[in-house]
Amino acid sequence: MKLAFLCHPVKYLKGSVRYYREVLGFEEAWQEGDHTVALKLPGSDVQLMLEDDGDGFPPGGVFIVDSVDRYYEENSTLEFVKDLVISHQEGSPSFKTNQGTRFALSIKARN
């Protein structure tokens, strides 16, 4: 398992992206529609993914695994929250741990 993104829902996506770029100096890595923007974290391969807060999900990580199905089978305490919350090429279903922490799994990282 490898951390690919730190996902942070925000109320005002455009203003948040502007703050991270202009004030903090982050560079935009990619954008998906009007609801998701990923920013490069200086000195790291991990990206900060800002997304529209429309679903009301808390912040969480997006992790790369060899097989989402196998990981889910081996970690039976996980609870599905929503399928395909993050729509990368292969999709990233979102989970919740028994402590309420949200995270997503993906088999491909976006370049």
C-alpha positions in Angstrom: 0.0 0.0 0.0 1.3 3.4 -0.9 -0.2 6.9 -0.2 -0.9 8.7 -3.4 -3.1 11.6 -2.4 -4.3 13.4 0.7 -7.9 14.2 -0.1 -9.3 17.4 1.4 -12.9 18.5 0.8 -13.4 22.3 0.6 -16.4 24.6 0.5 -14.9 27.0 -2.1 -12.7 25.1 -4.5 -11.6 28.0 -6.7 -10.6 30.1 -3.7 -8.8 27.2 -2.0 -6.8 26.4 -5.1 -5.9 30.0 -5.5 -4.7 30.2 -1.9 -2.5 27.0 -2.2 -1.0 28.2 -5.5 -0.5 31.9 -4.9 0.1 32.0 -1.1 1.7 28.6 -0.4 3.4 28.1 -3.8 2.0 24.7 -4.6 1.8 23.7 -8.3 -1.3 22.3 -10.0 -0.8 18.7 -11.0 -4.1 18.0 -12.7 -7.8 18.9 -12.6 -10.9 16.9 -13.1 -14.0 18.9 -14.1 -15.0 21.7 -11.8 -15.0 19.5 -8.7 -11.4 18.2 -8.1 -7.9 19.7 -8.4 -4.7 18.0 -7.3 -1.7 20.0 -6.2 2.0 18.9 -6.0 3.4 18.9 -2.5 6.9 20.4 -2.5 9.5 17.7 -2.0 7.0 14.8 -2.1 5.4 12.4 -4.5 2.2 12.7 -2.5 -0.4 15.1 -4.0 -3.0 17.2 -2.1 -6.3 16.6 -3.8 -8.9 19.4 -3.1 -12.4 18.4 -4.0 -15.8 20.0 -3.8 -17.4 19.3 -0.4 -20.7 18.3 -2.0 -20.7 14.7 -0.5 -19.9 15.9 3.0 -17.0 13.4 3.4 -14.2 14.2 5.8 -10.6 14.4 4.7 -8.7 11.2 4.1 -6.0 9.4 2.1 -6.1 7.7 -1.3 -3.8 4.6 -1.3 -2.5 2.6 -4.2 -2.9 -1.2 -3.8 -2.4 -4.2 -6.1 -6.0 -5.2 -5.9 -8.9 -3.3 -4.2 -11.0 -6.5 -4.0 -8.2 -8.5 -2.3 -7.4 -5.7 0.1 -11.1 -5.4 1.1 -11.3 -9.2 1.6 -8.2 -9.2 3.8 -9.5 -6.3 5.9 -13.1 -7.3 6.7 -13.6 -4.6 9.3 -13.8 -2.0 6.5 -17.2 -0.5 5.5 -17.9 0.7 2.0 -19.0 4.3 2.0 -19.5 5.0 -1.6 -18.2 3.5 -4.9 -16.1 5.5 -7.2 -15.9 8.7 -5.1 -12.8 9.6 -7.0 -13.0 8.8 -10.7 -9.5 7.9 -11.8 -9.0 5.6 -14.8 -9.8 2.5 -12.6 -11.9 4.2 -10.0 -11.4 4.6 -6.3 -14.1 3.2 -4.0 -14.2 5.0 -0.6 -14.2 3.1 2.7 -14.7 3.9 6.4 -12.8 2.2 9.2 -14.5 1.2 12.4 -13.0 4.4 13.9 -14.9 6.5 11.3 -11.8 7.4 9.2 -12.4 7.8 5.5 -10.0 6.6 2.9 -10.0 5.4 -0.7 -8.2 2.7 -2.6 -7.0 2.8 -6.2 -4.9 0.5 -8.4 -3.5 3.3 -10.5 -2.0 6.6 -9.6 -2.7 9.6 -11.8 0.4 11.1 -13.4 
